Amino acid sequence: MLWKEADHADLISFSTNHIDMVVKNDDHGLWRLTDAGLHDMELTGHQYTWEKGRNTDAWIEIRLVRALVNNAWLNRFPLAKLYNLEGSPSLLLEPRTEVSNGRKKRFRFENA
């Protein structure tokens, strides 16, 4: 799991179908991420995050990278957007609570 350095996340437990994490954020306080009610965030831009065999008959594109959020997170960040940055192996997640004035530094997840 990738996380912004300024925030603190403690992984409590996990399994193949479960994750339980406590997150502390200076702006939004303490909140808990669990697998209950997780939603796959809509991806803005190109819908696939991985490809193989471009310009061949075996070309395949798949969405491997996702951002899963729960209802509590969506309520805290109602204007959040997830962007696929074409030409870059990155997704950009903007967890916004209000319309941005364009001055905040953007945070990117690097696709390894």
Secondary structure as UniProt FT lines:
FT   TURN            5..6
FT   STRAND          8..15
FT   TURN            16..17
FT   STRAND          18..25
FT   TURN            26..28
FT   STRAND          29..34
FT   TURN            36..37
FT   STRAND          39..40
FT   STRAND          43..44
FT   STRAND          50..52
FT   TURN            54..55
FT   TURN            57..58
FT   STRAND          60..62
FT   STRAND          68..69
FT   HELIX           71..76
FT   TURN            78..79
FT   STRAND          81..85
FT   TURN            86..89
FT   STRAND          90..94
FT   STRAND          108..110
//
